[in-house]
Amino acid sequence: MPPVVGRGRSVLVPLRLGLGVAFFDGGGGFADQVNVAVRAPLQLGLRLRSTPLEFYGEISFKVVLVNESDTATTDIDGGAGFRLLF
């Protein structure tokens, strides 16, 4: 359940907050040590009322807990995408 939803005539604009875990490899291909981080994403969506489609953008604050240097580091991730709703 999004904490805030803006409502327009043809769109809904949900604002979502989250907390999660990320597993990744900085070098790619998971050939090296796998890194582990805690993420706190903030997502803004644009859900169309006339079709089952939602576009979204996300920015996430990330604290890397397990990495090659064994020191906690911070990072910011971002992304965009779409969802087909069934």
C-alpha positions in Angstrom: 0.0 0.0 0.0 1.6 3.3 -1.1 1.7 5.9 1.7 0.7 8.7 -0.7 -1.4 8.5 -3.9 -2.1 11.5 -6.1 -5.3 11.1 -8.1 -6.0 12.7 -11.4 -8.7 12.2 -14.0 -6.6 9.8 -16.1 -3.7 8.8 -13.8 -2.8 7.7 -10.3 0.5 8.9 -8.9 1.7 6.5 -6.2 4.7 7.3 -4.0 6.2 4.2 -2.5 8.8 3.8 0.2 10.6 0.5 0.9 13.4 -1.4 2.6 15.2 -4.3 1.1 18.4 -6.3 0.5 20.6 -6.3 -2.6 23.1 -8.9 -3.8 25.4 -7.7 -6.6 28.9 -8.0 -8.0 30.7 -4.8 -8.9 32.8 -6.6 -11.6 29.9 -8.3 -13.3 29.1 -11.9 -13.9 29.3 -12.9 -10.2 32.8 -14.3 -10.9 34.2 -12.4 -7.9 32.9 -12.0 -4.3 29.2 -11.2 -4.0 28.4 -7.9 -2.3 25.5 -7.5 0.1 23.7 -4.2 0.8 20.7 -2.8 2.6 18.5 -0.6 0.3 15.9 2.1 1.1 14.1 2.9 -2.2 11.8 5.8 -3.0 9.6 5.2 -6.0 7.3 7.5 -7.9 4.8 5.9 -10.3 2.5 7.0 -13.0 -0.4 4.5 -13.3 -2.7 5.0 -16.2 -6.4 4.5 -15.5 -7.5 3.6 -19.0 -4.9 0.8 -19.5 -3.3 -1.7 -17.1 0.1 0.0 -17.4 2.3 1.9 -14.9 5.6 3.7 -15.5 7.9 4.4 -12.6 11.2 5.9 -11.5 13.2 5.0 -8.4 16.1 6.3 -6.4 17.6 4.2 -3.6 20.0 4.9 -0.8 22.2 1.8 -0.3 24.6 0.8 2.5 27.0 -1.9 1.3 27.7 -4.2 4.3 29.7 -7.0 2.7 32.2 -6.2 0.0 35.8 -6.9 -1.0 37.3 -4.4 1.4 35.0 -5.5 4.4 34.1 -1.8 5.1 30.6 -0.4 5.1 30.1 2.1 2.2 27.2 4.1 0.9 25.9 4.5 -2.6 22.9 5.8 -4.5 21.1 3.7 -7.2 18.4 4.7 -9.6 16.3 3.2 -12.3 13.1 3.4 -14.4 10.7 0.9 -15.7 7.1 -0.1 -16.4 4.6 -2.6 -15.0 1.8 -4.5 -16.8 -1.0 -5.1 -14.3 -3.0 -8.2 -14.5 
